[in-house]
Amino acid sequence: NGMDDKSDIINNEIDFSEEVEASFSAADWLRKILFKWN
């Protein structure tokens, strides 16, 4: 069924964007700690 394939692709894109957001927030957190100690 083509509809199922389409929803799988959309779900994968959503998962990917959440991972990207999580990695950005982790980088932000690391940057704050590094600046705090320097």
CHARMM internal coordinates of N, CA and C (Angstrom, degrees):
IC EDIT
DIST 1 N 1 CA 1.4739
DIST 1 CA 1 C 1.5305
ANGL 1 N 1 CA 1 C 109.86
DIST 1 C 2 N 1.3102
ANGL 1 CA 1 C 2 N 116.89
DIHE 1 N 1 CA 1 C 2 N 124.85
DIST 2 N 2 CA 1.4584
ANGL 1 C 2 N 2 CA 121.30
DIHE 1 CA 1 C 2 N 2 CA -177.46
DIST 2 CA 2 C 1.5150
ANGL 2 N 2 CA 2 C 113.16
DIHE 1 C 2 N 2 CA 2 C -63.98
DIST 2 C 3 N 1.3355
ANGL 2 CA 2 C 3 N 117.52
DIHE 2 N 2 CA 2 C 3 N -33.30
DIST 3 N 3 CA 1.4586
ANGL 2 C 3 N 3 CA 120.76
DIHE 2 CA 2 C 3 N 3 CA -179.62
DIST 3 CA 3 C 1.5281
ANGL 3 N 3 CA 3 C 111.15
DIHE 2 C 3 N 3 CA 3 C -61.74
DIST 3 C 4 N 1.3289
ANGL 3 CA 3 C 4 N 116.78
DIHE 3 N 3 CA 3 C 4 N -41.01
DIST 4 N 4 CA 1.4642
ANGL 3 C 4 N 4 CA 120.16
DIHE 3 CA 3 C 4 N 4 CA -179.83
DIST 4 CA 4 C 1.5287
ANGL 4 N 4 CA 4 C 110.46
DIHE 3 C 4 N 4 CA 4 C -63.69
DIST 4 C 5 N 1.3404
ANGL 4 CA 4 C 5 N 116.24
DIHE 4 N 4 CA 4 C 5 N -41.75
DIST 5 N 5 CA 1.4612
ANGL 4 C 5 N 5 CA 119.36
DIHE 4 CA 4 C 5 N 5 CA 178.76
DIST 5 CA 5 C 1.5258
ANGL 5 N 5 CA 5 C 110.23
DIHE 4 C 5 N 5 CA 5 C -59.86
DIST 5 C 6 N 1.3193
ANGL 5 CA 5 C 6 N 115.51
DIHE 5 N 5 CA 5 C 6 N -42.40
DIST 6 N 6 CA 1.4662
ANGL 5 C 6 N 6 CA 119.55
DIHE 5 CA 5 C 6 N 6 CA -177.52
DIST 6 CA 6 C 1.5371
ANGL 6 N 6 CA 6 C 110.31
DIHE 5 C 6 N 6 CA 6 C -64.39
DIST 6 C 7 N 1.3253
ANGL 6 CA 6 C 7 N 117.17
DIHE 6 N 6 CA 6 C 7 N -43.31
DIST 7 N 7 CA 1.4656
ANGL 6 C 7 N 7 CA 118.79
DIHE 6 CA 6 C 7 N 7 CA -178.78
DIST 7 CA 7 C 1.5264
ANGL 7 N 7 CA 7 C 110.95
DIHE 6 C 7 N 7 CA 7 C -67.81
DIST 7 C 8 N 1.3431
ANGL 7 CA 7 C 8 N 117.50
DIHE 7 N 7 CA 7 C 8 N -32.72
DIST 8 N 8 CA 1.4717
ANGL 7 C 8 N 8 CA 119.72
DIHE 7 CA 7 C 8 N 8 CA 176.29
DIST 8 CA 8 C 1.5250
ANGL 8 N 8 CA 8 C 110.04
DIHE 7 C 8 N 8 CA 8 C -62.92
DIST 8 C 9 N 1.3256
ANGL 8 CA 8 C 9 N 116.68
DIHE 8 N 8 CA 8 C 9 N -42.98
DIST 9 N 9 CA 1.4672
ANGL 8 C 9 N 9 CA 120.23
DIHE 8 CA 8 C 9 N 9 CA 179.61
DIST 9 CA 9 C 1.5260
ANGL 9 N 9 CA 9 C 110.09
DIHE 8 C 9 N 9 CA 9 C -62.59
DIST 9 C 10 N 1.3233
ANGL 9 CA 9 C 10 N 116.92
DIHE 9 N 9 CA 9 C 10 N -44.32
DIST 10 N 10 CA 1.4689
ANGL 9 C 10 N 10 CA 120.28
DIHE 9 CA 9 C 10 N 10 CA 179.68
DIST 10 CA 10 C 1.5255
ANGL 10 N 10 CA 10 C 110.35
DIHE 9 C 10 N 10 CA 10 C -61.93
DIST 10 C 11 N 1.3255
ANGL 10 CA 10 C 11 N 117.35
DIHE 10 N 10 CA 10 C 11 N -43.56
DIST 11 N 11 CA 1.4652
ANGL 10 C 11 N 11 CA 120.33
DIHE 10 CA 10 C 11 N 11 CA 179.35
DIST 11 CA 11 C 1.5212
ANGL 11 N 11 CA 11 C 110.78
DIHE 10 C 11 N 11 CA 11 C -62.49
DIST 11 C 12 N 1.3360
ANGL 11 CA 11 C 12 N 117.74
DIHE 11 N 11 CA 11 C 12 N -40.46
DIST 12 N 12 CA 1.4575
ANGL 11 C 12 N 12 CA 120.53
DIHE 11 CA 11 C 12 N 12 CA 178.54
DIST 12 CA 12 C 1.5211
ANGL 12 N 12 CA 12 C 110.79
DIHE 11 C 12 N 12 CA 12 C -63.12
DIST 12 C 13 N 1.3279
ANGL 12 CA 12 C 13 N 117.28
DIHE 12 N 12 CA 12 C 13 N -39.75
DIST 13 N 13 CA 1.4668
ANGL 12 C 13 N 13 CA 120.08
DIHE 12 CA 12 C 13 N 13 CA 178.55
DIST 13 CA 13 C 1.5192
ANGL 13 N 13 CA 13 C 110.74
DIHE 12 C 13 N 13 CA 13 C -64.92
DIST 13 C 14 N 1.3274
ANGL 13 CA 13 C 14 N 117.18
DIHE 13 N 13 CA 13 C 14 N -39.30
DIST 14 N 14 CA 1.4648
ANGL 13 C 14 N 14 CA 120.52
DIHE 13 CA 13 C 14 N 14 CA 178.81
DIST 14 CA 14 C 1.5308
ANGL 14 N 14 CA 14 C 109.91
DIHE 13 C 14 N 14 CA 14 C -64.54
DIST 14 C 15 N 1.3397
ANGL 14 CA 14 C 15 N 116.96
DIHE 14 N 14 CA 14 C 15 N -45.02
DIST 15 N 15 CA 1.4640
ANGL 14 C 15 N 15 CA 120.39
DIHE 14 CA 14 C 15 N 15 CA 178.92
DIST 15 CA 15 C 1.5236
ANGL 15 N 15 CA 15 C 109.83
DIHE 14 C 15 N 15 CA 15 C -59.73
DIST 15 C 16 N 1.3274
ANGL 15 CA 15 C 16 N 117.15
DIHE 15 N 15 CA 15 C 16 N -43.09
DIST 16 N 16 CA 1.4593
ANGL 15 C 16 N 16 CA 121.30
DIHE 15 CA 15 C 16 N 16 CA -178.58
DIST 16 CA 16 C 1.5237
ANGL 16 N 16 CA 16 C 110.72
DIHE 15 C 16 N 16 CA 16 C -61.77
DIST 16 C 17 N 1.3371
ANGL 16 CA 16 C 17 N 117.28
DIHE 16 N 16 CA 16 C 17 N -44.69
DIST 17 N 17 CA 1.4656
ANGL 16 C 17 N 17 CA 119.41
DIHE 16 CA 16 C 17 N 17 CA -177.93
DIST 17 CA 17 C 1.5244
ANGL 17 N 17 CA 17 C 110.95
DIHE 16 C 17 N 17 CA 17 C -66.54
DIST 17 C 18 N 1.3361
ANGL 17 CA 17 C 18 N 117.36
DIHE 17 N 17 CA 17 C 18 N -33.23
DIST 18 N 18 CA 1.4673
ANGL 17 C 18 N 18 CA 119.57
DIHE 17 CA 17 C 18 N 18 CA 176.80
DIST 18 CA 18 C 1.5249
ANGL 18 N 18 CA 18 C 110.42
DIHE 17 C 18 N 18 CA 18 C -66.77
DIST 18 C 19 N 1.3494
ANGL 18 CA 18 C 19 N 117.21
DIHE 18 N 18 CA 18 C 19 N -39.22
DIST 19 N 19 CA 1.4646
ANGL 18 C 19 N 19 CA 120.20
DIHE 18 CA 18 C 19 N 19 CA 177.69
DIST 19 CA 19 C 1.5217
ANGL 19 N 19 CA 19 C 110.65
DIHE 18 C 19 N 19 CA 19 C -63.88
DIST 19 C 20 N 1.3211
ANGL 19 CA 19 C 20 N 116.72
DIHE 19 N 19 CA 19 C 20 N -41.43
DIST 20 N 20 CA 1.4670
ANGL 19 C 20 N 20 CA 120.61
DIHE 19 CA 19 C 20 N 20 CA 179.22
DIST 20 CA 20 C 1.5242
ANGL 20 N 20 CA 20 C 109.96
DIHE 19 C 20 N 20 CA 20 C -62.56
DIST 20 C 21 N 1.3307
ANGL 20 CA 20 C 21 N 117.09
DIHE 20 N 20 CA 20 C 21 N -44.86
DIST 21 N 21 CA 1.4685
ANGL 20 C 21 N 21 CA 120.30
DIHE 20 CA 20 C 21 N 21 CA 178.61
DIST 21 CA 21 C 1.5202
ANGL 21 N 21 CA 21 C 110.67
DIHE 20 C 21 N 21 CA 21 C -61.12
DIST 21 C 22 N 1.3302
ANGL 21 CA 21 C 22 N 117.13
DIHE 21 N 21 CA 21 C 22 N -41.26
DIST 22 N 22 CA 1.4630
ANGL 21 C 22 N 22 CA 120.72
DIHE 21 CA 21 C 22 N 22 CA -179.21
DIST 22 CA 22 C 1.5230
ANGL 22 N 22 CA 22 C 110.32
DIHE 21 C 22 N 22 CA 22 C -64.33
DIST 22 C 23 N 1.3379
ANGL 22 CA 22 C 23 N 117.47
DIHE 22 N 22 CA 22 C 23 N -41.60
DIST 23 N 23 CA 1.4640
ANGL 22 C 23 N 23 CA 119.32
DIHE 22 CA 22 C 23 N 23 CA -179.62
DIST 23 CA 23 C 1.5237
ANGL 23 N 23 CA 23 C 110.96
DIHE 22 C 23 N 23 CA 23 C -68.86
DIST 23 C 24 N 1.3386
ANGL 23 CA 23 C 24 N 117.51
DIHE 23 N 23 CA 23 C 24 N -34.39
DIST 24 N 24 CA 1.4613
ANGL 23 C 24 N 24 CA 119.30
DIHE 23 CA 23 C 24 N 24 CA 176.78
DIST 24 CA 24 C 1.5247
ANGL 24 N 24 CA 24 C 110.81
DIHE 23 C 24 N 24 CA 24 C -66.40
DIST 24 C 25 N 1.3280
ANGL 24 CA 24 C 25 N 117.79
DIHE 24 N 24 CA 24 C 25 N -42.52
DIST 25 N 25 CA 1.4649
ANGL 24 C 25 N 25 CA 119.30
DIHE 24 CA 24 C 25 N 25 CA -179.15
DIST 25 CA 25 C 1.5265
ANGL 25 N 25 CA 25 C 110.54
DIHE 24 C 25 N 25 CA 25 C -67.48
DIST 25 C 26 N 1.3337
ANGL 25 CA 25 C 26 N 117.88
DIHE 25 N 25 CA 25 C 26 N -34.10
DIST 26 N 26 CA 1.4650
ANGL 25 C 26 N 26 CA 120.83
DIHE 25 CA 25 C 26 N 26 CA 176.55
DIST 26 CA 26 C 1.5274
ANGL 26 N 26 CA 26 C 109.95
DIHE 25 C 26 N 26 CA 26 C -65.95
DIST 26 C 27 N 1.3208
ANGL 26 CA 26 C 27 N 117.21
DIHE 26 N 26 CA 26 C 27 N -40.72
DIST 27 N 27 CA 1.4651
ANGL 26 C 27 N 27 CA 120.97
DIHE 26 CA 26 C 27 N 27 CA 178.11
DIST 27 CA 27 C 1.5268
ANGL 27 N 27 CA 27 C 110.60
DIHE 26 C 27 N 27 CA 27 C -64.66
DIST 27 C 28 N 1.3292
ANGL 27 CA 27 C 28 N 116.69
DIHE 27 N 27 CA 27 C 28 N -40.22
DIST 28 N 28 CA 1.4660
ANGL 27 C 28 N 28 CA 121.75
DIHE 27 CA 27 C 28 N 28 CA 176.67
DIST 28 CA 28 C 1.5230
ANGL 28 N 28 CA 28 C 110.65
DIHE 27 C 28 N 28 CA 28 C -58.72
DIST 28 C 29 N 1.3264
ANGL 28 CA 28 C 29 N 115.19
DIHE 28 N 28 CA 28 C 29 N -46.16
DIST 29 N 29 CA 1.4596
ANGL 28 C 29 N 29 CA 122.09
DIHE 28 CA 28 C 29 N 29 CA -178.32
DIST 29 CA 29 C 1.5253
ANGL 29 N 29 CA 29 C 110.45
DIHE 28 C 29 N 29 CA 29 C -63.09
DIST 29 C 30 N 1.3434
ANGL 29 CA 29 C 30 N 116.09
DIHE 29 N 29 CA 29 C 30 N -44.07
DIST 30 N 30 CA 1.4673
ANGL 29 C 30 N 30 CA 119.95
DIHE 29 CA 29 C 30 N 30 CA 177.48
DIST 30 CA 30 C 1.5236
ANGL 30 N 30 CA 30 C 110.68
DIHE 29 C 30 N 30 CA 30 C -62.32
DIST 30 C 31 N 1.3315
ANGL 30 CA 30 C 31 N 116.49
DIHE 30 N 30 CA 30 C 31 N -42.79
DIST 31 N 31 CA 1.4659
ANGL 30 C 31 N 31 CA 120.73
DIHE 30 CA 30 C 31 N 31 CA -179.00
DIST 31 CA 31 C 1.5233
ANGL 31 N 31 CA 31 C 110.38
DIHE 30 C 31 N 31 CA 31 C -60.97
DIST 31 C 32 N 1.3237
ANGL 31 CA 31 C 32 N 117.40
DIHE 31 N 31 CA 31 C 32 N -42.19
DIST 32 N 32 CA 1.4689
ANGL 31 C 32 N 32 CA 120.50
DIHE 31 CA 31 C 32 N 32 CA 179.58
DIST 32 CA 32 C 1.5212
ANGL 32 N 32 CA 32 C 110.79
DIHE 31 C 32 N 32 CA 32 C -62.42
DIST 32 C 33 N 1.3335
ANGL 32 CA 32 C 33 N 116.82
DIHE 32 N 32 CA 32 C 33 N -42.20
DIST 33 N 33 CA 1.4691
ANGL 32 C 33 N 33 CA 120.11
DIHE 32 CA 32 C 33 N 33 CA 179.61
DIST 33 CA 33 C 1.5284
ANGL 33 N 33 CA 33 C 110.13
DIHE 32 C 33 N 33 CA 33 C -65.12
DIST 33 C 34 N 1.3403
ANGL 33 CA 33 C 34 N 116.66
DIHE 33 N 33 CA 33 C 34 N -43.95
DIST 34 N 34 CA 1.4650
ANGL 33 C 34 N 34 CA 119.55
DIHE 33 CA 33 C 34 N 34 CA -178.60
DIST 34 CA 34 C 1.5254
ANGL 34 N 34 CA 34 C 110.95
DIHE 33 C 34 N 34 CA 34 C -62.97
DIST 34 C 35 N 1.3236
ANGL 34 CA 34 C 35 N 117.41
DIHE 34 N 34 CA 34 C 35 N -44.25
DIST 35 N 35 CA 1.4645
ANGL 34 C 35 N 35 CA 119.69
DIHE 34 CA 34 C 35 N 35 CA 179.42
DIST 35 CA 35 C 1.5223
ANGL 35 N 35 CA 35 C 111.02
DIHE 34 C 35 N 35 CA 35 C -66.43
DIST 35 C 36 N 1.3145
ANGL 35 CA 35 C 36 N 116.94
DIHE 35 N 35 CA 35 C 36 N -33.19
DIST 36 N 36 CA 1.4552
ANGL 35 C 36 N 36 CA 120.57
DIHE 35 CA 35 C 36 N 36 CA 179.91
DIST 36 CA 36 C 1.5318
ANGL 36 N 36 CA 36 C 110.83
DIHE 35 C 36 N 36 CA 36 C -63.68
DIST 36 C 37 N 1.3374
ANGL 36 CA 36 C 37 N 116.44
DIHE 36 N 36 CA 36 C 37 N -38.26
DIST 37 N 37 CA 1.4636
ANGL 36 C 37 N 37 CA 120.29
DIHE 36 CA 36 C 37 N 37 CA -175.68
DIST 37 CA 37 C 1.5247
ANGL 37 N 37 CA 37 C 113.23
DIHE 36 C 37 N 37 CA 37 C -88.83
DIST 37 C 38 N 1.3521
ANGL 37 CA 37 C 38 N 118.36
DIHE 37 N 37 CA 37 C 38 N -11.16
DIST 38 N 38 CA 1.4671
ANGL 37 C 38 N 38 CA 119.34
DIHE 37 CA 37 C 38 N 38 CA -177.81
DIST 38 CA 38 C 1.5282
ANGL 38 N 38 CA 38 C 112.09
DIHE 37 C 38 N 38 CA 38 C -96.83
END
COOR INIT
IC SEED 1 N 1 CA 1 C
IC BUILD
